[in-house]
Amino acid sequence: AATIFLPLVTGADNGNTFDCVVSDGSLSVTSSPATLSIATPNATDVAFYRSAINAEASLLAYFPADNNTGLTLSNSKDPSRNGTLELNATYDGRTNRAFGQRSVAFNANGGVQIPANPAYEFAGGNGTIEALVYLTSSTLTDQTIFALATDGGEDLYYALRISRDGGSLVYSNDATGQLSWTLPGNRVGKWAHVALVIDNLTNV
């Protein structure tokens, strides 16, 4: 693979070196060593942000990703509806791409499935979905940030995507079609805090 994933590192791992050996039995090539640098997140900022989210009385789900390994993405609000990583989704521990220890990397076709909850359809007419997004590179297709759909995505209720060039957000649902908003500057290689607000089921 093009990357190596270390499930958990600590400050004591700072400065460790790694190299890669590729061999077919008769020929062998060893890469130059790479040095691991540990950047510790600001614990005070992370704690403040997470306490503000968890204090929301109407909070339905929250997936901070920290301390998660394997295929389970923990829902700190409702553990009965944890997420499950699928296809090429994994965790990314680069703290310039996460708010905390790690983030979820979708790697083009990866995703996280979350068990159904009727509340995600916002029957009362109002709701908000938020995500911290880092778009690594442009791709051949628009990239889904989140969507409510049947398993497999055949029946789409709503979805928010970022365009393949990182220049706009694209919203669609099964009733009104598609809307888009131009972003301030190309978002490839940049962080964005995205919030989709549904207002009285008529405005987003």
Secondary structure, DSSP 8 states (H G I E B T S, - for coil): ------S---GGGTT-EE--EEE-SS-EEE---EE-------HHHHHHHHHHHHT-TT-------TT--TTEE--SS-GGG-EEEETT-EEE--TTSSSSS-EEE-TTT-EEE----GGGG-TTS-EEEEEEEEB-S--SS-EEEEEEESTTSSSEEEEEEE-TTSSEEEEEETTTEEEEEE-SS--BT-EEEEEEEEBTTTB-
